[in-house]
Amino acid sequence: MRKLFSWLNPLGLLVVSLHGRFVQHRAAQFDHYGVGAGRWADIERDYAARGFGYADYPGQEGYGISLCSPAWMAAAAERVAGARVVLFSERAWDGHHDVVALQNRPVTGQSG
């Protein structure tokens, strides 16, 4: 996230979508999003422990699916210097993905 944010102009906006709590609860209905029940269990274990879980898709190293809790996302945003969280909305994209928007405008800066 820091790398993407570093490319923003002043006042620029970074918008990302994530799989959150909703996706966690519907995984079995969607064949565990292509990673299988075993890998999905690993994702859920890490999600429960740390607020973030990830697994590669079978045969696709470095490309997979993740779950992010709202708390994990907020903590990640706080680690991005100069970022102001302007939006966090669960299921905002297609009723499925959570959407987060960060603006390149420090929280400590002037309002307006």
C-alpha positions as CSV (number, residue, x, y, z in Angstrom):
1,M,0.0,0.0,0.0
2,R,2.9,2.4,0.8
3,K,4.3,1.9,-2.7
4,L,0.9,2.6,-4.4
5,F,0.4,5.6,-2.1
6,S,3.9,7.0,-3.0
7,W,2.8,7.5,-6.6
8,L,0.0,9.8,-5.7
9,N,0.0,13.5,-6.3
10,P,-0.7,15.8,-3.4
11,L,-4.4,15.4,-2.5
12,G,-4.5,12.3,-4.8
13,L,-6.7,9.4,-3.9
14,L,-5.9,5.6,-3.6
15,V,-8.9,3.4,-3.7
16,V,-8.6,-0.3,-3.0
17,S,-11.0,-3.2,-2.6
18,L,-10.6,-6.1,-0.2
19,H,-12.3,-9.2,0.8
20,G,-13.6,-8.8,4.4
21,R,-16.1,-10.3,6.8
22,F,-18.8,-10.9,4.3
23,V,-16.5,-13.0,2.1
24,Q,-15.4,-15.0,5.1
25,H,-19.0,-16.1,5.7
26,R,-19.8,-17.1,2.2
27,A,-16.7,-19.0,1.1
28,A,-18.3,-22.4,1.3
29,Q,-21.0,-21.3,-1.1
30,F,-18.4,-20.3,-3.6
31,D,-16.2,-23.4,-3.5
32,H,-13.8,-21.6,-1.2
33,Y,-12.9,-19.1,-3.9
34,G,-10.8,-21.6,-5.8
35,V,-8.3,-22.5,-3.1
36,G,-10.1,-25.5,-1.6
37,A,-11.4,-26.1,1.9
38,G,-7.9,-26.9,3.3
39,R,-6.3,-23.7,2.1
40,W,-9.4,-21.7,3.1
41,A,-9.1,-23.1,6.6
42,D,-5.5,-21.7,6.7
43,I,-6.7,-18.3,5.5
44,E,-9.4,-18.3,8.3
45,R,-6.9,-19.4,10.9
46,D,-4.6,-16.5,10.1
47,Y,-7.5,-14.1,9.8
48,A,-8.7,-15.1,13.2
49,A,-5.2,-14.7,14.7
50,R,-4.0,-11.6,12.9
51,G,-6.9,-10.0,11.0
52,F,-5.4,-11.0,7.7
53,G,-5.2,-14.4,5.9
54,Y,-3.9,-15.3,2.4
55,A,-3.3,-18.4,0.3
56,D,-2.0,-18.8,-3.3
57,Y,-4.4,-20.2,-5.9
58,P,-3.4,-23.7,-6.8
59,G,-0.4,-23.6,-9.2
60,Q,-0.1,-19.8,-9.1
61,E,2.6,-18.8,-6.8
62,G,2.3,-15.3,-5.5
63,Y,-1.3,-14.9,-6.8
64,G,-4.2,-15.8,-4.6
65,I,-7.0,-14.7,-2.3
66,S,-7.0,-12.9,1.0
67,L,-9.3,-11.8,3.9
68,C,-8.7,-8.5,5.7
69,S,-10.5,-7.4,8.8
70,P,-11.6,-3.8,9.3
71,A,-9.1,-3.5,12.2
72,W,-6.2,-4.9,10.1
73,M,-7.0,-2.5,7.3
74,A,-7.2,0.5,9.7
75,A,-3.8,-0.5,11.2
76,A,-2.3,-0.8,7.7
77,A,-3.6,2.6,6.7
78,E,-2.1,4.2,9.9
79,R,1.3,2.9,8.8
80,V,1.2,4.9,5.6
81,A,2.8,8.3,6.3
82,G,0.7,11.2,5.1
83,A,-2.4,9.2,4.5
84,R,-5.9,10.2,5.5
85,V,-8.6,7.6,5.5
86,V,-11.5,9.1,3.7
87,L,-13.6,6.0,3.2
88,F,-14.0,2.5,4.6
89,S,-17.2,0.8,3.4
90,E,-18.0,-2.9,3.8
91,R,-19.5,-4.6,0.8
92,A,-19.4,-1.3,-1.2
93,W,-18.3,-2.8,-4.5
94,D,-20.9,-5.1,-6.0
95,G,-22.2,-6.0,-2.5
96,H,-19.1,-8.1,-2.1
97,H,-15.8,-6.2,-1.7
98,D,-15.0,-3.8,1.1
99,V,-13.7,-0.5,-0.3
100,V,-11.0,1.8,1.3
101,A,-9.9,5.2,0.1
102,L,-6.8,7.0,1.3
103,Q,-6.0,10.6,0.4
104,N,-2.5,12.0,0.2
105,R,-3.3,14.6,2.7
106,P,-1.9,14.1,6.3
107,V,-4.5,14.0,9.1
108,T,-2.5,16.7,10.9
109,G,-2.8,19.1,7.9
110,Q,-5.3,21.9,7.6
111,S,-8.9,21.1,6.9
112,G,-10.7,21.9,3.7
